[in-house]
């Protein structure tokens, strides 16, 4: 079986999710190729598409139109060549809706092109079918997001990491990492950290700033507090490992969330996580335990951070065995075969 994936391995550096999935499928004898114009589709049976809505977030109207035309051309190619289109629904809508009318048009018409849907949680499937009724009636499956334990080498020791960052051994360290975008609610995290009663503590915000307009907002929220480190740039692997090794816990105070690779990365690196009780995080918390993934209702409050950092860390490692990639690849392959047998 030949699968064309968009993307397959091209985004490995930014998000290893796709590469881990398709490598596990290759180990099961499935041929996987990057879905590109110069890759022949002869013999392909499935076109597996991720993030088709990405064009809607393009900052320029001309760029948005260009990417839409390319997407429509790919969809036409799929139909002409008789491929089955599988869409993994990572998001219910773009994180920043720049063009609401075009967004509504996309979600009204794109589902008709799909032959099968993959959801990363049951909560996401229910929310997607409510938000986008055109998805109803399509064959679908829930296949969880896998973990990242095989991706990163052994981190430095806590002592080494803290020494490199100038952090004392007695300080509690709270980490936010990942792309810094409005919906991730980082100004609120900074505000709550400054208001919380924590004793010796640090907050590290590490990640690339996508919207330059957020920089003055973050700087104003931090207001020169020496306990807050704003590292607003892309993080290479050594920096990421160093921050996680130094951290006691991770806070992800998203305003909205369907699925979170960030939470899975933190759990894969054995750090407890604080996040809102939304989307797939509810099921993930039930799977790994509330001591590893602590959820809160409503708006983030200083008390949430106090409880997180004042509670002794859980022992051992979170059980992520249900998120092993071979298991997830088996389920993905079974869904492909189901669609091809229809």
C-alpha positions as CSV (number, residue, x, y, z in Angstrom):
1,X,0.0,0.0,0.0
2,X,1.3,3.5,-1.0
3,X,0.2,6.4,1.2
4,X,0.8,10.0,0.1
5,X,0.9,12.2,3.2
6,X,0.8,16.0,3.5
7,X,3.0,16.4,5.4
8,X,4.8,13.1,6.1
9,X,8.4,13.9,7.1
10,X,8.9,17.4,5.9
11,X,7.8,19.0,9.2
12,X,9.9,16.7,11.4
13,X,11.9,19.5,13.0
14,X,8.9,21.6,13.9
15,X,6.6,18.8,15.0
16,X,7.8,15.1,15.0
17,X,4.2,13.8,15.2
18,X,3.9,13.1,11.5
19,X,7.3,11.5,11.1
20,X,6.7,9.2,14.1
21,X,3.4,8.1,12.7
22,X,4.6,7.4,9.2
23,X,7.8,5.8,10.3
24,X,5.7,3.3,12.4
25,X,3.6,2.7,9.3
26,X,6.7,2.0,7.2
27,X,7.8,-0.6,9.7
28,X,4.5,-2.3,9.0
29,X,5.3,-2.5,5.3
30,X,3.3,0.6,4.2
31,X,5.0,2.8,1.7
32,X,4.8,6.4,2.6
33,X,5.7,9.3,0.3
34,X,5.5,13.1,0.8
35,X,2.5,14.4,-1.1
36,X,4.2,16.8,-3.6
37,X,3.6,17.6,-7.2
38,X,6.8,16.0,-8.3
39,X,6.0,12.7,-6.5
40,X,4.2,10.3,-8.9
41,X,0.9,9.1,-7.5
42,X,0.9,5.9,-9.5
43,X,-0.1,3.1,-7.2
44,X,-1.2,5.4,-4.4
45,X,-4.4,4.5,-2.6
46,X,-4.7,7.1,0.2
47,X,-3.9,10.8,0.4
48,X,-3.6,11.6,4.1
49,X,-4.0,15.3,4.7
50,X,-3.1,17.3,7.9
51,X,-3.9,21.0,8.5
52,X,-5.6,21.8,5.2
53,X,-6.9,24.9,6.9
54,X,-3.4,26.4,7.2
55,X,-3.9,28.7,4.2
56,X,-6.6,30.6,6.1
57,X,-3.9,31.9,8.5
58,X,-1.7,33.4,5.8
59,X,-1.0,37.0,6.7
60,X,-1.4,38.3,3.2
61,X,-4.5,38.0,1.1
62,X,-2.6,37.1,-2.1
63,X,-0.7,34.4,-0.3
64,X,-3.9,33.0,1.1
65,X,-5.5,32.9,-2.4
66,X,-2.4,31.2,-3.8
67,X,-2.4,28.5,-1.2
68,X,-6.1,28.0,-1.6
69,X,-5.7,27.5,-5.4
70,X,-2.9,24.9,-4.7
71,X,-5.2,23.1,-2.2
72,X,-8.1,23.0,-4.7
73,X,-5.7,21.7,-7.4
74,X,-4.5,18.9,-5.1
75,X,-8.1,18.0,-4.3
76,X,-8.9,17.8,-8.0
77,X,-5.9,15.6,-8.6
78,X,-7.1,13.3,-5.8
79,X,-10.5,12.9,-7.4
80,X,-9.1,12.4,-11.0
81,X,-6.8,9.7,-9.7
82,X,-9.3,7.9,-7.5
83,X,-7.4,8.3,-4.3
84,X,-9.2,8.2,-0.9
85,X,-8.8,11.4,1.1
86,X,-8.2,11.0,4.8
87,X,-8.2,14.2,7.0
88,X,-6.7,14.2,10.5
89,X,-8.7,16.9,12.2
90,X,-6.1,18.6,14.5
91,X,-8.0,21.8,14.9
92,X,-11.7,22.8,14.8
93,X,-10.8,26.1,13.1
94,X,-7.7,28.2,12.6
95,X,-6.2,29.6,15.8
96,X,-6.4,33.1,14.4
97,X,-9.4,33.7,12.2
98,X,-8.3,36.4,9.8
99,X,-11.0,35.8,7.1
100,X,-14.2,34.6,8.7
101,X,-16.3,34.4,5.5
102,X,-13.6,32.4,3.7
103,X,-13.3,30.2,6.8
104,X,-17.0,29.5,6.9
105,X,-16.9,28.7,3.2
106,X,-14.0,26.3,3.7
107,X,-15.7,24.3,6.4
108,X,-19.0,24.2,4.6
109,X,-17.4,22.7,1.4
110,X,-14.2,20.9,2.3
111,X,-15.8,18.0,4.1
112,X,-17.5,16.8,0.9
113,X,-14.0,16.1,-0.4
114,X,-13.1,13.7,2.5
115,X,-13.6,10.0,2.5
116,X,-12.5,9.5,6.1
117,X,-11.7,11.4,9.2
118,X,-9.2,10.8,12.0
119,X,-9.8,12.5,15.3
120,X,-7.3,12.6,18.1
121,X,-9.9,12.2,20.9
122,X,-13.5,11.5,21.3
123,X,-14.0,15.0,22.7
124,X,-12.6,16.5,19.5
125,X,-14.8,14.3,17.4
126,X,-17.9,15.4,19.2
127,X,-16.9,19.1,19.1
128,X,-16.0,18.9,15.4
129,X,-19.3,17.3,14.4
130,X,-21.1,20.0,16.4
131,X,-19.1,22.9,14.9
132,X,-19.1,21.5,11.4
133,X,-22.3,19.6,10.6
134,X,-21.0,18.8,7.1
135,X,-18.6,16.3,8.7
136,X,-21.5,14.1,9.9
137,X,-21.9,10.8,8.2
138,X,-18.3,10.5,7.2
139,X,-16.4,7.4,8.2
140,X,-14.3,8.3,11.2
141,X,-12.0,6.9,13.8
142,X,-10.4,8.2,17.1
143,X,-6.6,7.6,17.1
144,X,-4.8,9.4,19.9
145,X,-1.8,11.6,19.5
146,X,1.3,9.6,20.3
147,X,4.1,10.5,22.8
148,X,7.5,11.9,22.0
149,X,9.7,9.7,24.2
150,X,11.8,8.4,21.4
151,X,12.6,11.8,19.9
152,X,14.9,13.5,22.4
153,X,18.2,12.3,23.9
154,X,18.8,12.1,27.6
155,X,18.5,15.6,29.0
156,X,21.1,17.3,31.2
157,X,20.8,16.9,34.9
158,X,18.7,19.4,36.9
159,X,21.8,20.8,38.5
160,X,23.6,21.3,35.2
161,X,20.5,22.9,33.6
162,X,19.9,25.3,36.4
163,X,23.6,26.2,36.6
164,X,23.5,27.1,32.9
165,X,20.4,29.2,33.4
166,X,21.5,30.9,36.6
167,X,18.7,29.4,38.6
168,X,19.1,28.4,42.3
169,X,18.5,24.8,43.5
170,X,15.9,26.0,46.0
171,X,13.7,27.9,43.4
172,X,10.6,26.5,41.9
173,X,10.6,26.8,38.1
174,X,7.4,27.0,36.0
175,X,7.8,26.6,32.3
176,X,5.7,27.7,29.3
177,X,7.1,26.6,26.0
178,X,5.9,26.5,22.4
179,X,4.8,29.1,19.9
180,X,3.5,32.2,21.6
181,X,0.1,33.0,20.2
182,X,-2.8,35.0,21.5
183,X,-5.0,32.0,22.2
184,X,-2.2,30.5,24.5
185,X,-3.0,33.1,27.1
186,X,0.6,33.8,28.2
187,X,-0.1,37.4,29.5
188,X,-2.6,35.8,31.9
189,X,-0.1,33.3,33.0
190,X,2.4,36.0,33.8
191,X,-0.2,38.0,35.7
192,X,-1.2,35.0,37.8
193,X,2.5,34.1,38.5
194,X,3.2,37.6,39.8
195,X,0.1,37.5,42.0
196,X,0.6,34.0,43.4
197,X,2.3,33.4,46.7
198,X,5.1,31.0,45.7
199,X,8.2,31.8,47.6
200,X,11.5,31.6,45.6
201,X,10.2,30.9,42.1
202,X,10.9,31.5,38.4
203,X,8.7,31.6,35.3
204,X,10.2,30.8,32.0
205,X,8.4,31.6,28.7
206,X,10.3,30.0,25.9
207,X,9.1,30.0,22.3
208,X,8.9,31.9,19.1
209,X,6.6,34.9,19.0
210,X,4.3,34.7,16.0
211,X,2.5,38.0,16.5
212,X,4.9,40.9,17.1
213,X,2.0,42.9,18.6
214,X,2.2,40.5,21.6
215,X,5.7,41.5,22.6
216,X,4.8,44.8,24.3
217,X,1.9,43.1,25.9
218,X,4.2,40.4,27.4
219,X,6.8,43.0,28.5
220,X,4.1,45.1,30.1
221,X,2.7,42.0,32.0
222,X,6.2,41.1,33.2
223,X,7.0,44.7,34.1
224,X,10.7,44.0,34.6
225,X,10.1,41.3,37.2
226,X,13.5,39.6,37.5
227,X,11.8,36.3,38.3
228,X,10.4,36.1,34.8
229,X,12.5,35.1,31.8
230,X,11.0,35.8,28.3
231,X,12.9,33.9,25.7
232,X,10.7,34.8,22.7
233,X,12.5,33.0,19.9
234,X,12.6,29.5,18.3
235,X,14.2,27.0,20.6
236,X,16.7,24.5,19.4
237,X,16.9,21.0,20.9
238,X,19.6,21.8,23.5
239,X,17.8,24.8,24.8
240,X,14.5,22.9,25.0
241,X,16.2,20.1,26.9
242,X,17.8,22.6,29.3
243,X,14.5,24.3,30.0
244,X,12.7,21.1,30.7
245,X,15.5,19.7,32.9
246,X,15.4,22.9,35.0
247,X,11.6,23.0,35.3
248,X,9.5,21.6,38.1
249,X,6.2,21.9,36.1
250,X,4.7,23.1,32.9
251,X,1.8,25.5,32.5
252,X,-0.3,25.6,29.3
253,X,-3.2,28.1,30.1
254,X,-4.8,27.9,26.6
255,X,-8.0,29.8,26.1
256,X,-9.2,27.1,23.7
257,X,-7.7,23.8,22.8
258,X,-8.8,20.8,20.8
259,X,-5.6,18.7,21.0
260,X,-2.2,19.6,22.5
261,X,1.1,18.2,21.4
262,X,2.7,20.5,23.9
263,X,1.1,18.7,26.8
264,X,2.3,15.4,25.4
265,X,5.8,16.6,24.9
266,X,5.9,17.8,28.6
267,X,4.6,14.4,29.8
268,X,7.0,12.6,27.5
269,X,9.8,14.5,29.3
270,X,8.3,13.6,32.7
271,X,7.1,17.0,33.7
272,X,3.7,17.5,35.4
273,X,1.4,19.8,33.4
274,X,-1.3,22.4,34.4
275,X,-3.9,23.0,31.7
276,X,-7.6,23.9,31.2
277,X,-10.2,21.1,31.3
278,X,-11.0,21.3,27.6
279,X,-10.8,19.2,24.5
280,X,-8.6,16.1,24.4
281,X,-6.9,17.1,27.7
282,X,-9.8,15.7,29.8
283,X,-9.3,12.2,28.4
284,X,-5.5,12.5,28.5
285,X,-5.7,13.4,32.2
286,X,-7.8,10.4,32.9
287,X,-5.3,8.2,31.1
288,X,-2.1,9.4,32.7
289,X,-3.5,10.5,36.1
290,X,-4.5,13.9,37.5
291,X,-1.2,14.1,39.4
292,X,0.6,14.3,36.0
293,X,-2.0,16.4,34.1
294,X,-3.8,18.8,36.5
295,X,-6.8,20.4,35.0
296,X,-8.7,23.5,36.1
297,X,-12.1,24.8,35.3
298,X,-12.8,28.4,34.2
299,X,-10.0,31.0,34.1
300,X,-6.5,30.5,35.3
301,X,-6.0,31.7,38.8
302,X,-3.0,32.4,41.0
303,X,-4.2,29.6,43.3
304,X,-3.8,27.1,40.5
305,X,-0.1,27.9,40.2
306,X,0.3,27.8,44.0
307,X,-1.2,24.4,44.2
308,X,0.9,23.1,41.3
309,X,4.2,24.2,42.6
310,X,3.6,23.5,46.3
311,X,2.5,19.9,45.6
312,X,5.3,17.3,45.7
313,X,6.0,16.0,42.1
314,X,4.6,12.6,41.2
315,X,6.9,9.7,41.5
316,X,8.3,7.8,38.5
317,X,7.1,8.5,35.0
318,X,3.6,8.9,33.5
319,X,2.3,5.8,31.9
320,X,2.2,6.6,28.1
321,X,2.1,3.0,26.9
322,X,-1.3,3.5,25.3
323,X,0.2,6.2,23.2
324,X,3.0,4.0,21.7
325,X,3.4,4.6,18.0
326,X,3.3,1.0,16.9
327,X,-0.2,0.7,18.5
328,X,-1.4,3.9,16.8
329,X,0.0,2.9,13.5
330,X,-1.9,-0.4,13.6
331,X,-5.1,1.5,14.2
332,X,-4.3,3.9,11.3
333,X,-3.6,1.1,8.9
334,X,-6.8,-0.7,9.9
335,X,-8.7,2.5,9.1
336,X,-7.0,2.8,5.7
337,X,-8.0,-0.8,4.9
338,X,-11.6,-0.1,6.1
339,X,-11.9,2.8,3.7
340,X,-10.3,0.9,0.8
341,X,-12.8,-1.9,1.3
342,X,-15.8,0.4,1.1
